[in-house]
Amino acid sequence: MEFGPDDQVDREAPEPPFQQLAGILRARIQRGDWAPRRAIPSESALCKLYGLSRPTVRRSIAVLVAEGRLHVVHPRGTFVTERGGQADGDE
């Protein structure tokens, strides 16, 4: 299922919340909400924004890191990669 950049996590949906959030963040990267080499909101900010637990947010970020859309710089934050929304396999 595809998610839009303005969607919210639906706890009644068949997809797990981490997959929904990964889709929402993916769409926001593709839309250009966060430029390449720029940080996305912190984990705690994403928790508050989407009403999710930190482990769920971390799992969503891990999905996007595995796709090559994000990378984590400890302790600075999570950043959009150079290719950001240009990752292979975009729908």
HTML snippet that shows the backbone in 3Dmol.js (N, CA, C, O; Angstrom):
<script src="https://3Dmol.org/build/3Dmol-min.js"></script>
<div id="view" style="width:600px;height:400px;position:relative"></div>
<script>
const pdb = `
ATOM      1  N   MET A   1       0.836  -1.185   0.000  1.00  0.00           N
ATOM      2  CA  MET A   1       0.000   0.000   0.000  1.00  0.00           C
ATOM      3  C   MET A   1       0.876   1.241   0.000  1.00  0.00           C
ATOM      4  O   MET A   1       1.917   1.284   0.655  1.00  0.00           O
ATOM      5  N   GLU A   2       0.441   2.244  -0.739  1.00  0.00           N
ATOM      6  CA  GLU A   2       1.177   3.501  -0.778  1.00  0.00           C
ATOM      7  C   GLU A   2       0.617   4.468   0.261  1.00  0.00           C
ATOM      8  O   GLU A   2      -0.577   4.465   0.564  1.00  0.00           O
ATOM      9  N   PHE A   3       1.499   5.279   0.788  1.00  0.00           N
ATOM     10  CA  PHE A   3       1.110   6.276   1.772  1.00  0.00           C
ATOM     11  C   PHE A   3       1.497   7.648   1.251  1.00  0.00           C
ATOM     12  O   PHE A   3       2.521   7.806   0.587  1.00  0.00           O
ATOM     13  N   GLY A   4       0.673   8.636   1.556  1.00  0.00           N
ATOM     14  CA  GLY A   4       0.959  10.000   1.141  1.00  0.00           C
ATOM     15  C   GLY A   4       1.704  10.758   2.216  1.00  0.00           C
ATOM     16  O   GLY A   4       1.725  10.350   3.377  1.00  0.00           O
ATOM     17  N   PRO A   5       2.316  11.860   1.829  1.00  0.00           N
ATOM     18  CA  PRO A   5       3.101  12.640   2.791  1.00  0.00           C
ATOM     19  C   PRO A   5       2.272  13.279   3.893  1.00  0.00           C
ATOM     20  O   PRO A   5       2.811  13.643   4.938  1.00  0.00           O
ATOM     21  N   ASP A   6       0.987  13.417   3.678  1.00  0.00           N
ATOM     22  CA  ASP A   6       0.135  14.056   4.679  1.00  0.00           C
ATOM     23  C   ASP A   6      -0.725  13.057   5.443  1.00  0.00           C
ATOM     24  O   ASP A   6      -1.579  13.449   6.237  1.00  0.00           O
ATOM     25  N   ASP A   7      -0.501  11.770   5.205  1.00  0.00           N
ATOM     26  CA  ASP A   7      -1.266  10.736   5.899  1.00  0.00           C
ATOM     27  C   ASP A   7      -0.878  10.669   7.371  1.00  0.00           C
ATOM     28  O   ASP A   7       0.181  11.146   7.780  1.00  0.00           O
ATOM     29  N   GLN A   8      -1.755  10.069   8.143  1.00  0.00           N
ATOM     30  CA  GLN A   8      -1.483   9.776   9.541  1.00  0.00           C
ATOM     31  C   GLN A   8      -1.493   8.262   9.722  1.00  0.00           C
ATOM     32  O   GLN A   8      -2.038   7.539   8.888  1.00  0.00           O
ATOM     33  N   VAL A   9      -0.905   7.793  10.789  1.00  0.00           N
ATOM     34  CA  VAL A   9      -0.894   6.361  11.089  1.00  0.00           C
ATOM     35  C   VAL A   9      -2.294   5.952  11.533  1.00  0.00           C
ATOM     36  O   VAL A   9      -2.887   6.576  12.413  1.00  0.00           O
ATOM     37  N   ASP A  10      -2.811   4.898  10.913  1.00  0.00           N
ATOM     38  CA  ASP A  10      -4.146   4.381  11.215  1.00  0.00           C
ATOM     39  C   ASP A  10      -3.985   3.069  11.978  1.00  0.00           C
ATOM     40  O   ASP A  10      -3.581   2.058  11.404  1.00  0.00           O
ATOM     41  N   ARG A  11      -4.295   3.088  13.248  1.00  0.00           N
ATOM     42  CA  ARG A  11      -4.121   1.894  14.082  1.00  0.00           C
ATOM     43  C   ARG A  11      -5.078   0.764  13.719  1.00  0.00           C
ATOM     44  O   ARG A  11      -4.876  -0.372  14.148  1.00  0.00           O
ATOM     45  N   GLU A  12      -6.110   1.055  12.940  1.00  0.00           N
ATOM     46  CA  GLU A  12      -7.075   0.038  12.517  1.00  0.00           C
ATOM     47  C   GLU A  12      -6.691  -0.588  11.165  1.00  0.00           C
ATOM     48  O   GLU A  12      -7.324  -1.550  10.732  1.00  0.00           O
ATOM     49  N   ALA A  13      -5.677  -0.059  10.509  1.00  0.00           N
ATOM     50  CA  ALA A  13      -5.265  -0.554   9.190  1.00  0.00           C
ATOM     51  C   ALA A  13      -4.567  -1.903   9.316  1.00  0.00           C
ATOM     52  O   ALA A  13      -4.027  -2.224  10.374  1.00  0.00           O
ATOM     53  N   PRO A  14      -4.574  -2.697   8.245  1.00  0.00           N
ATOM     54  CA  PRO A  14      -3.910  -3.994   8.301  1.00  0.00           C
ATOM     55  C   PRO A  14      -2.381  -3.899   8.344  1.00  0.00           C
ATOM     56  O   PRO A  14      -1.723  -4.821   8.826  1.00  0.00           O
ATOM     57  N   GLU A  15      -1.809  -2.800   7.848  1.00  0.00           N
ATOM     58  CA  GLU A  15      -0.355  -2.637   7.859  1.00  0.00           C
ATOM     59  C   GLU A  15       0.104  -2.225   9.253  1.00  0.00           C
ATOM     60  O   GLU A  15      -0.548  -1.408   9.903  1.00  0.00           O
ATOM     61  N   PRO A  16       1.218  -2.783   9.716  1.00  0.00           N
ATOM     62  CA  PRO A  16       1.743  -2.384  11.026  1.00  0.00           C
ATOM     63  C   PRO A  16       2.113  -0.895  11.038  1.00  0.00           C
ATOM     64  O   PRO A  16       2.488  -0.341  10.004  1.00  0.00           O
ATOM     65  N   PRO A  17       2.007  -0.254  12.197  1.00  0.00           N
ATOM     66  CA  PRO A  17       2.321   1.177  12.280  1.00  0.00           C
ATOM     67  C   PRO A  17       3.717   1.537  11.757  1.00  0.00           C
ATOM     68  O   PRO A  17       3.885   2.591  11.145  1.00  0.00           O
ATOM     69  N   PHE A  18       4.723   0.679  11.989  1.00  0.00           N
ATOM     70  CA  PHE A  18       6.060   1.025  11.518  1.00  0.00           C
ATOM     71  C   PHE A  18       6.102   1.086  10.000  1.00  0.00           C
ATOM     72  O   PHE A  18       6.806   1.927   9.441  1.00  0.00           O
ATOM     73  N   GLN A  19       5.363   0.212   9.317  1.00  0.00           N
ATOM     74  CA  GLN A  19       5.325   0.237   7.853  1.00  0.00           C
ATOM     75  C   GLN A  19       4.579   1.471   7.350  1.00  0.00           C
ATOM     76  O   GLN A  19       4.970   2.083   6.356  1.00  0.00           O
ATOM     77  N   GLN A  20       3.507   1.824   8.046  1.00  0.00           N
ATOM     78  CA  GLN A  20       2.776   3.031   7.668  1.00  0.00           C
ATOM     79  C   GLN A  20       3.666   4.261   7.801  1.00  0.00           C
ATOM     80  O   GLN A  20       3.721   5.094   6.897  1.00  0.00           O
ATOM     81  N   LEU A  21       4.362   4.372   8.933  1.00  0.00           N
ATOM     82  CA  LEU A  21       5.224   5.532   9.141  1.00  0.00           C
ATOM     83  C   LEU A  21       6.360   5.553   8.127  1.00  0.00           C
ATOM     84  O   LEU A  21       6.700   6.616   7.609  1.00  0.00           O
ATOM     85  N   ALA A  22       6.948   4.408   7.836  1.00  0.00           N
ATOM     86  CA  ALA A  22       8.005   4.362   6.823  1.00  0.00           C
ATOM     87  C   ALA A  22       7.473   4.878   5.487  1.00  0.00           C
ATOM     88  O   ALA A  22       8.160   5.627   4.793  1.00  0.00           O
ATOM     89  N   GLY A  23       6.258   4.481   5.128  1.00  0.00           N
ATOM     90  CA  GLY A  23       5.656   4.957   3.883  1.00  0.00           C
ATOM     91  C   GLY A  23       5.398   6.455   3.890  1.00  0.00           C
ATOM     92  O   GLY A  23       5.617   7.138   2.890  1.00  0.00           O
ATOM     93  N   ILE A  24       4.933   6.957   5.020  1.00  0.00           N
ATOM     94  CA  ILE A  24       4.673   8.393   5.147  1.00  0.00           C
ATOM     95  C   ILE A  24       5.982   9.178   5.044  1.00  0.00           C
ATOM     96  O   ILE A  24       6.054  10.175   4.326  1.00  0.00           O
ATOM     97  N   LEU A  25       7.013   8.730   5.758  1.00  0.00           N
ATOM     98  CA  LEU A  25       8.307   9.423   5.710  1.00  0.00           C
ATOM     99  C   LEU A  25       8.908   9.336   4.309  1.00  0.00           C
ATOM    100  O   LEU A  25       9.481  10.311   3.822  1.00  0.00           O
ATOM    101  N   ARG A  26       8.784   8.187   3.660  1.00  0.00           N
ATOM    102  CA  ARG A  26       9.273   8.000   2.290  1.00  0.00           C
ATOM    103  C   ARG A  26       8.603   9.034   1.364  1.00  0.00           C
ATOM    104  O   ARG A  26       9.267   9.674   0.548  1.00  0.00           O
ATOM    105  N   ALA A  27       7.287   9.181   1.507  1.00  0.00           N
ATOM    106  CA  ALA A  27       6.552  10.133   0.676  1.00  0.00           C
ATOM    107  C   ALA A  27       6.979  11.571   0.962  1.00  0.00           C
ATOM    108  O   ALA A  27       7.057  12.395   0.051  1.00  0.00           O
ATOM    109  N   ARG A  28       7.254  11.863   2.225  1.00  0.00           N
ATOM    110  CA  ARG A  28       7.696  13.220   2.579  1.00  0.00           C
ATOM    111  C   ARG A  28       9.082  13.509   2.016  1.00  0.00           C
ATOM    112  O   ARG A  28       9.357  14.632   1.596  1.00  0.00           O
ATOM    113  N   ILE A  29       9.952  12.510   2.004  1.00  0.00           N
ATOM    114  CA  ILE A  29      11.278  12.682   1.403  1.00  0.00           C
ATOM    115  C   ILE A  29      11.125  12.916  -0.092  1.00  0.00           C
ATOM    116  O   ILE A  29      11.745  13.822  -0.648  1.00  0.00           O
ATOM    117  N   GLN A  30      10.307  12.108  -0.740  1.00  0.00           N
ATOM    118  CA  GLN A  30      10.101  12.253  -2.178  1.00  0.00           C
ATOM    119  C   GLN A  30       9.503  13.616  -2.530  1.00  0.00           C
ATOM    120  O   GLN A  30       9.843  14.202  -3.557  1.00  0.00           O
ATOM    121  N   ARG A  31       8.614  14.111  -1.678  1.00  0.00           N
ATOM    122  CA  ARG A  31       7.996  15.417  -1.917  1.00  0.00           C
ATOM    123  C   ARG A  31       8.998  16.552  -1.716  1.00  0.00           C
ATOM    124  O   ARG A  31       8.807  17.654  -2.230  1.00  0.00           O
ATOM    125  N   GLY A  32      10.062  16.279  -0.968  1.00  0.00           N
ATOM    126  CA  GLY A  32      11.068  17.305  -0.737  1.00  0.00           C
ATOM    127  C   GLY A  32      10.910  18.048   0.572  1.00  0.00           C
ATOM    128  O   GLY A  32      11.456  19.139   0.737  1.00  0.00           O
ATOM    129  N   ASP A  33      10.162  17.465   1.514  1.00  0.00           N
ATOM    130  CA  ASP A  33      10.014  18.111   2.812  1.00  0.00           C
ATOM    131  C   ASP A  33      11.364  18.296   3.494  1.00  0.00           C
ATOM    132  O   ASP A  33      11.577  19.275   4.210  1.00  0.00           O
ATOM    133  N   TRP A  34      12.265  17.359   3.271  1.00  0.00           N
ATOM    134  CA  TRP A  34      13.613  17.437   3.826  1.00  0.00           C
ATOM    135  C   TRP A  34      14.602  17.276   2.684  1.00  0.00           C
ATOM    136  O   TRP A  34      14.565  16.280   1.961  1.00  0.00           O
ATOM    137  N   ALA A  35      15.472  18.238   2.524  1.00  0.00           N
ATOM    138  CA  ALA A  35      16.456  18.220   1.442  1.00  0.00           C
ATOM    139  C   ALA A  35      17.545  17.187   1.720  1.00  0.00           C
ATOM    140  O   ALA A  35      17.801  16.841   2.873  1.00  0.00           O
ATOM    141  N   PRO A  36      18.186  16.697   0.655  1.00  0.00           N
ATOM    142  CA  PRO A  36      19.324  15.796   0.860  1.00  0.00           C
ATOM    143  C   PRO A  36      20.369  16.448   1.771  1.00  0.00           C
ATOM    144  O   PRO A  36      20.620  17.651   1.707  1.00  0.00           O
ATOM    145  N   ARG A  37      20.961  15.614   2.614  1.00  0.00           N
ATOM    146  CA  ARG A  37      21.990  16.036   3.563  1.00  0.00           C
ATOM    147  C   ARG A  37      21.438  16.866   4.716  1.00  0.00           C
ATOM    148  O   ARG A  37      22.207  17.464   5.469  1.00  0.00           O
ATOM    149  N   ARG A  38      20.129  16.909   4.862  1.00  0.00           N
ATOM    150  CA  ARG A  38      19.503  17.634   5.964  1.00  0.00           C
ATOM    151  C   ARG A  38      18.816  16.650   6.888  1.00  0.00           C
ATOM    152  O   ARG A  38      18.370  15.584   6.463  1.00  0.00           O
ATOM    153  N   ALA A  39      18.733  17.019   8.164  1.00  0.00           N
ATOM    154  CA  ALA A  39      18.141  16.139   9.176  1.00  0.00           C
ATOM    155  C   ALA A  39      16.620  16.119   9.064  1.00  0.00           C
ATOM    156  O   ALA A  39      15.983  17.118   8.730  1.00  0.00           O
ATOM    157  N   ILE A  40      16.065  14.950   9.355  1.00  0.00           N
ATOM    158  CA  ILE A  40      14.627  14.837   9.527  1.00  0.00           C
ATOM    159  C   ILE A  40      14.347  15.156  11.001  1.00  0.00           C
ATOM    160  O   ILE A  40      15.288  15.266  11.786  1.00  0.00           O
ATOM    161  N   PRO A  41      13.087  15.304  11.391  1.00  0.00           N
ATOM    162  CA  PRO A  41      12.803  15.547  12.813  1.00  0.00           C
ATOM    163  C   PRO A  41      13.349  14.421  13.697  1.00  0.00           C
ATOM    164  O   PRO A  41      13.511  13.285  13.251  1.00  0.00           O
ATOM    165  N   SER A  42      13.623  14.753  14.933  1.00  0.00           N
ATOM    166  CA  SER A  42      14.161  13.779  15.887  1.00  0.00           C
ATOM    167  C   SER A  42      13.165  12.657  16.129  1.00  0.00           C
ATOM    168  O   SER A  42      11.978  12.783  15.825  1.00  0.00           O
ATOM    169  N   GLU A  43      13.667  11.557  16.680  1.00  0.00           N
ATOM    170  CA  GLU A  43      12.792  10.430  17.021  1.00  0.00           C
ATOM    171  C   GLU A  43      11.677  10.881  17.961  1.00  0.00           C
ATOM    172  O   GLU A  43      10.516  10.518  17.773  1.00  0.00           O
ATOM    173  N   SER A  44      12.029  11.669  18.968  1.00  0.00           N
ATOM    174  CA  SER A  44      10.989  12.087  19.922  1.00  0.00           C
ATOM    175  C   SER A  44       9.963  12.998  19.251  1.00  0.00           C
ATOM    176  O   SER A  44       8.779  12.935  19.580  1.00  0.00           O
ATOM    177  N   ALA A  45      10.396  13.837  18.321  1.00  0.00           N
ATOM    178  CA  ALA A  45       9.450  14.692  17.596  1.00  0.00           C
ATOM    179  C   ALA A  45       8.519  13.845  16.731  1.00  0.00           C
ATOM    180  O   ALA A  45       7.321  14.119  16.655  1.00  0.00           O
ATOM    181  N   LEU A  46       9.067  12.816  16.080  1.00  0.00           N
ATOM    182  CA  LEU A  46       8.235  11.929  15.267  1.00  0.00           C
ATOM    183  C   LEU A  46       7.267  11.140  16.142  1.00  0.00           C
ATOM    184  O   LEU A  46       6.127  10.898  15.746  1.00  0.00           O
ATOM    185  N   CYS A  47       7.717  10.738  17.330  1.00  0.00           N
ATOM    186  CA  CYS A  47       6.831  10.039  18.277  1.00  0.00           C
ATOM    187  C   CYS A  47       5.622  10.906  18.607  1.00  0.00           C
ATOM    188  O   CYS A  47       4.485  10.433  18.577  1.00  0.00           O
ATOM    189  N   LYS A  48       5.869  12.171  18.921  1.00  0.00           N
ATOM    190  CA  LYS A  48       4.786  13.085  19.267  1.00  0.00           C
ATOM    191  C   LYS A  48       3.894  13.375  18.068  1.00  0.00           C
ATOM    192  O   LYS A  48       2.668  13.386  18.188  1.00  0.00           O
ATOM    193  N   LEU A  49       4.508  13.610  16.915  1.00  0.00           N
ATOM    194  CA  LEU A  49       3.758  13.971  15.714  1.00  0.00           C
ATOM    195  C   LEU A  49       2.808  12.869  15.265  1.00  0.00           C
ATOM    196  O   LEU A  49       1.685  13.140  14.839  1.00  0.00           O
ATOM    197  N   TYR A  50       3.271  11.614  15.364  1.00  0.00           N
ATOM    198  CA  TYR A  50       2.472  10.496  14.859  1.00  0.00           C
ATOM    199  C   TYR A  50       1.860   9.637  15.964  1.00  0.00           C
ATOM    200  O   TYR A  50       1.157   8.670  15.671  1.00  0.00           O
ATOM    201  N   GLY A  51       2.114   9.973  17.223  1.00  0.00           N
ATOM    202  CA  GLY A  51       1.519   9.234  18.335  1.00  0.00           C
ATOM    203  C   GLY A  51       2.014   7.806  18.442  1.00  0.00           C
ATOM    204  O   GLY A  51       1.244   6.891  18.734  1.00  0.00           O
ATOM    205  N   LEU A  52       3.309   7.619  18.204  1.00  0.00           N
ATOM    206  CA  LEU A  52       3.905   6.279  18.212  1.00  0.00           C
ATOM    207  C   LEU A  52       4.994   6.177  19.268  1.00  0.00           C
ATOM    208  O   LEU A  52       5.492   7.187  19.765  1.00  0.00           O
ATOM    209  N   SER A  53       5.356   4.951  19.602  1.00  0.00           N
ATOM    210  CA  SER A  53       6.443   4.718  20.549  1.00  0.00           C
ATOM    211  C   SER A  53       7.792   4.876  19.844  1.00  0.00           C
ATOM    212  O   SER A  53       7.886   4.793  18.619  1.00  0.00           O
ATOM    213  N   ARG A  54       8.821   5.103  20.639  1.00  0.00           N
ATOM    214  CA  ARG A  54      10.158   5.250  20.072  1.00  0.00           C
ATOM    215  C   ARG A  54      10.616   3.989  19.326  1.00  0.00           C
ATOM    216  O   ARG A  54      11.189   4.121  18.244  1.00  0.00           O
ATOM    217  N   PRO A  55      10.390   2.771  19.849  1.00  0.00           N
ATOM    218  CA  PRO A  55      10.796   1.586  19.079  1.00  0.00           C
ATOM    219  C   PRO A  55      10.114   1.505  17.708  1.00  0.00           C
ATOM    220  O   PRO A  55      10.729   1.067  16.736  1.00  0.00           O
ATOM    221  N   THR A  56       8.860   1.922  17.631  1.00  0.00           N
ATOM    222  CA  THR A  56       8.158   1.906  16.349  1.00  0.00           C
ATOM    223  C   THR A  56       8.786   2.905  15.382  1.00  0.00           C
ATOM    224  O   THR A  56       8.990   2.591  14.209  1.00  0.00           O
ATOM    225  N   VAL A  57       9.091   4.101  15.867  1.00  0.00           N
ATOM    226  CA  VAL A  57       9.734   5.116  15.032  1.00  0.00           C
ATOM    227  C   VAL A  57      11.110   4.625  14.590  1.00  0.00           C
ATOM    228  O   VAL A  57      11.478   4.777  13.425  1.00  0.00           O
ATOM    229  N   ARG A  58      11.865   4.043  15.506  1.00  0.00           N
ATOM    230  CA  ARG A  58      13.199   3.530  15.148  1.00  0.00           C
ATOM    231  C   ARG A  58      13.116   2.448  14.083  1.00  0.00           C
ATOM    232  O   ARG A  58      13.950   2.394  13.179  1.00  0.00           O
ATOM    233  N   ARG A  59      12.112   1.587  14.190  1.00  0.00           N
ATOM    234  CA  ARG A  59      11.947   0.523  13.198  1.00  0.00           C
ATOM    235  C   ARG A  59      11.627   1.120  11.823  1.00  0.00           C
ATOM    236  O   ARG A  59      12.125   0.636  10.806  1.00  0.00           O
ATOM    237  N   SER A  60      10.803   2.160  11.789  1.00  0.00           N
ATOM    238  CA  SER A  60      10.483   2.844  10.534  1.00  0.00           C
ATOM    239  C   SER A  60      11.730   3.464   9.917  1.00  0.00           C
ATOM    240  O   SER A  60      11.968   3.344   8.715  1.00  0.00           O
ATOM    241  N   ILE A  61      12.515   4.121  10.746  1.00  0.00           N
ATOM    242  CA  ILE A  61      13.760   4.728  10.267  1.00  0.00           C
ATOM    243  C   ILE A  61      14.692   3.652   9.738  1.00  0.00           C
ATOM    244  O   ILE A  61      15.343   3.854   8.713  1.00  0.00           O
ATOM    245  N   ALA A  62      14.771   2.506  10.418  1.00  0.00           N
ATOM    246  CA  ALA A  62      15.642   1.407   9.975  1.00  0.00           C
ATOM    247  C   ALA A  62      15.250   0.919   8.580  1.00  0.00           C
ATOM    248  O   ALA A  62      16.114   0.568   7.776  1.00  0.00           O
ATOM    249  N   VAL A  63      13.957   0.897   8.297  1.00  0.00           N
ATOM    250  CA  VAL A  63      13.493   0.500   6.964  1.00  0.00           C
ATOM    251  C   VAL A  63      14.049   1.464   5.913  1.00  0.00           C
ATOM    252  O   VAL A  63      14.533   1.036   4.865  1.00  0.00           O
ATOM    253  N   LEU A  64      13.978   2.751   6.196  1.00  0.00           N
ATOM    254  CA  LEU A  64      14.438   3.753   5.232  1.00  0.00           C
ATOM    255  C   LEU A  64      15.961   3.808   5.138  1.00  0.00           C
ATOM    256  O   LEU A  64      16.509   4.145   4.088  1.00  0.00           O
ATOM    257  N   VAL A  65      16.639   3.480   6.225  1.00  0.00           N
ATOM    258  CA  VAL A  65      18.100   3.363   6.179  1.00  0.00           C
ATOM    259  C   VAL A  65      18.480   2.188   5.275  1.00  0.00           C
ATOM    260  O   VAL A  65      19.392   2.305   4.456  1.00  0.00           O
ATOM    261  N   ALA A  66      17.789   1.062   5.420  1.00  0.00           N
ATOM    262  CA  ALA A  66      18.060  -0.118   4.595  1.00  0.00           C
ATOM    263  C   ALA A  66      17.795   0.166   3.119  1.00  0.00           C
ATOM    264  O   ALA A  66      18.456  -0.402   2.249  1.00  0.00           O
ATOM    265  N   GLU A  67      16.837   1.038   2.834  1.00  0.00           N
ATOM    266  CA  GLU A  67      16.533   1.413   1.446  1.00  0.00           C
ATOM    267  C   GLU A  67      17.529   2.429   0.892  1.00  0.00           C
ATOM    268  O   GLU A  67      17.539   2.694  -0.310  1.00  0.00           O
ATOM    269  N   GLY A  68      18.357   2.992   1.749  1.00  0.00           N
ATOM    270  CA  GLY A  68      19.321   3.989   1.303  1.00  0.00           C
ATOM    271  C   GLY A  68      18.760   5.397   1.215  1.00  0.00           C
ATOM    272  O   GLY A  68      19.375   6.268   0.600  1.00  0.00           O
ATOM    273  N   ARG A  69      17.617   5.632   1.812  1.00  0.00           N
ATOM    274  CA  ARG A  69      17.006   6.968   1.779  1.00  0.00           C
ATOM    275  C   ARG A  69      17.472   7.839   2.940  1.00  0.00           C
ATOM    276  O   ARG A  69      17.525   9.063   2.821  1.00  0.00           O
ATOM    277  N   LEU A  70      17.811   7.207   4.066  1.00  0.00           N
ATOM    278  CA  LEU A  70      18.262   7.911   5.265  1.00  0.00           C
ATOM    279  C   LEU A  70      19.564   7.310   5.750  1.00  0.00           C
ATOM    280  O   LEU A  70      19.879   6.160   5.444  1.00  0.00           O
ATOM    281  N   HIS A  71      20.319   8.087   6.507  1.00  0.00           N
ATOM    282  CA  HIS A  71      21.459   7.543   7.240  1.00  0.00           C
ATOM    283  C   HIS A  71      21.529   8.238   8.597  1.00  0.00           C
ATOM    284  O   HIS A  71      21.157   9.402   8.746  1.00  0.00           O
ATOM    285  N   VAL A  72      22.017   7.487   9.577  1.00  0.00           N
ATOM    286  CA  VAL A  72      22.075   7.973  10.953  1.00  0.00           C
ATOM    287  C   VAL A  72      23.507   8.383  11.270  1.00  0.00           C
ATOM    288  O   VAL A  72      24.455   7.649  10.989  1.00  0.00           O
ATOM    289  N   VAL A  73      23.646   9.558  11.855  1.00  0.00           N
ATOM    290  CA  VAL A  73      24.942  10.062  12.306  1.00  0.00           C
ATOM    291  C   VAL A  73      24.825  10.251  13.807  1.00  0.00           C
ATOM    292  O   VAL A  73      24.197  11.202  14.273  1.00  0.00           O
ATOM    293  N   HIS A  74      25.434   9.341  14.568  1.00  0.00           N
ATOM    294  CA  HIS A  74      25.378   9.422  16.032  1.00  0.00           C
ATOM    295  C   HIS A  74      26.356  10.475  16.505  1.00  0.00           C
ATOM    296  O   HIS A  74      27.490  10.434  16.029  1.00  0.00           O
ATOM    297  N   PRO A  75      26.064  11.376  17.349  1.00  0.00           N
ATOM    298  CA  PRO A  75      24.788  11.651  18.003  1.00  0.00           C
ATOM    299  C   PRO A  75      24.025  12.792  17.334  1.00  0.00           C
ATOM    300  O   PRO A  75      23.168  13.404  17.972  1.00  0.00           O
ATOM    301  N   ARG A  76      24.308  13.090  16.089  1.00  0.00           N
ATOM    302  CA  ARG A  76      23.735  14.275  15.432  1.00  0.00           C
ATOM    303  C   ARG A  76      22.309  14.116  14.930  1.00  0.00           C
ATOM    304  O   ARG A  76      21.555  15.089  14.916  1.00  0.00           O
ATOM    305  N   GLY A  77      21.921  12.917  14.520  1.00  0.00           N
ATOM    306  CA  GLY A  77      20.554  12.737  14.055  1.00  0.00           C
ATOM    307  C   GLY A  77      20.470  11.843  12.826  1.00  0.00           C
ATOM    308  O   GLY A  77      21.419  11.140  12.481  1.00  0.00           O
ATOM    309  N   THR A  78      19.324  11.886  12.183  1.00  0.00           N
ATOM    310  CA  THR A  78      19.049  11.083  11.001  1.00  0.00           C
ATOM    311  C   THR A  78      18.904  12.030   9.821  1.00  0.00           C
ATOM    312  O   THR A  78      18.161  13.010   9.882  1.00  0.00           O
ATOM    313  N   PHE A  79      19.622  11.727   8.751  1.00  0.00           N
ATOM    314  CA  PHE A  79      19.712  12.624   7.605  1.00  0.00           C
ATOM    315  C   PHE A  79      19.249  11.946   6.325  1.00  0.00           C
ATOM    316  O   PHE A  79      19.388  10.735   6.157  1.00  0.00           O
ATOM    317  N   VAL A  80      18.695  12.756   5.424  1.00  0.00           N
ATOM    318  CA  VAL A  80      18.326  12.274   4.100  1.00  0.00           C
ATOM    319  C   VAL A  80      19.614  12.062   3.311  1.00  0.00           C
ATOM    320  O   VAL A  80      20.511  12.904   3.350  1.00  0.00           O
ATOM    321  N   THR A  81      19.709  10.950   2.600  1.00  0.00           N
ATOM    322  CA  THR A  81      20.892  10.684   1.794  1.00  0.00           C
ATOM    323  C   THR A  81      20.921  11.605   0.581  1.00  0.00           C
ATOM    324  O   THR A  81      19.935  12.272   0.269  1.00  0.00           O
ATOM    325  N   GLU A  82      22.049  11.633  -0.088  1.00  0.00           N
ATOM    326  CA  GLU A  82      22.203  12.454  -1.289  1.00  0.00           C
ATOM    327  C   GLU A  82      21.126  12.155  -2.309  1.00  0.00           C
ATOM    328  O   GLU A  82      20.572  13.063  -2.928  1.00  0.00           O
ATOM    329  N   ARG A  83      20.830  10.863  -2.484  1.00  0.00           N
ATOM    330  CA  ARG A  83      19.844  10.494  -3.489  1.00  0.00           C
ATOM    331  C   ARG A  83      18.428  10.521  -2.944  1.00  0.00           C
ATOM    332  O   ARG A  83      17.466  10.491  -3.712  1.00  0.00           O
ATOM    333  N   GLY A  84      18.289  10.578  -1.612  1.00  0.00           N
ATOM    334  CA  GLY A  84      16.992  10.746  -0.961  1.00  0.00           C
ATOM    335  C   GLY A  84      15.850   9.995  -1.614  1.00  0.00           C
ATOM    336  O   GLY A  84      15.750   8.775  -1.487  1.00  0.00           O
ATOM    337  N   GLY A  85      14.996  10.714  -2.308  1.00  0.00           N
ATOM    338  CA  GLY A  85      13.830  10.127  -2.960  1.00  0.00           C
ATOM    339  C   GLY A  85      14.148   9.438  -4.269  1.00  0.00           C
ATOM    340  O   GLY A  85      13.232   8.990  -4.958  1.00  0.00           O
ATOM    341  N   GLN A  86      15.395   9.340  -4.629  1.00  0.00           N
ATOM    342  CA  GLN A  86      15.783   8.731  -5.896  1.00  0.00           C
ATOM    343  C   GLN A  86      16.219   7.287  -5.736  1.00  0.00           C
ATOM    344  O   GLN A  86      16.841   6.732  -6.641  1.00  0.00           O
ATOM    345  N   ALA A  87      15.913   6.671  -4.618  1.00  0.00           N
ATOM    346  CA  ALA A  87      16.336   5.295  -4.369  1.00  0.00           C
ATOM    347  C   ALA A  87      15.752   4.342  -5.406  1.00  0.00           C
ATOM    348  O   ALA A  87      14.658   4.562  -5.926  1.00  0.00           O
ATOM    349  N   ASP A  88      16.498   3.282  -5.695  1.00  0.00           N
ATOM    350  CA  ASP A  88      16.018   2.279  -6.633  1.00  0.00           C
ATOM    351  C   ASP A  88      14.714   1.700  -6.151  1.00  0.00           C
ATOM    352  O   ASP A  88      14.508   1.527  -4.950  1.00  0.00           O
ATOM    353  N   GLY A  89      13.828   1.398  -7.086  1.00  0.00           N
ATOM    354  CA  GLY A  89      12.583   0.746  -6.728  1.00  0.00           C
ATOM    355  C   GLY A  89      11.489   1.710  -6.321  1.00  0.00           C
ATOM    356  O   GLY A  89      10.491   1.292  -5.732  1.00  0.00           O
ATOM    357  N   ASP A  90      11.652   3.010  -6.626  1.00  0.00           N
ATOM    358  CA  ASP A  90      10.567   3.945  -6.315  1.00  0.00           C
ATOM    359  C   ASP A  90       9.324   3.558  -7.090  1.00  0.00           C
ATOM    360  O   ASP A  90       9.400   3.129  -8.241  1.00  0.00           O
ATOM    361  N   GLU A  91       8.180   3.715  -6.444  1.00  0.00           N
ATOM    362  CA  GLU A  91       6.924   3.392  -7.113  1.00  0.00           C
ATOM    363  C   GLU A  91       6.390   4.613  -7.795  1.00  0.00           C
ATOM    364  O   GLU A  91       5.332   4.558  -8.422  1.00  0.00           O
TER     365      GLU A  91
END
`;
const viewer = $3Dmol.createViewer("view");
viewer.addModel(pdb, "pdb");
viewer.setStyle({}, {cartoon: {color: "spectrum"}});
viewer.zoomTo();
viewer.render();
</script>
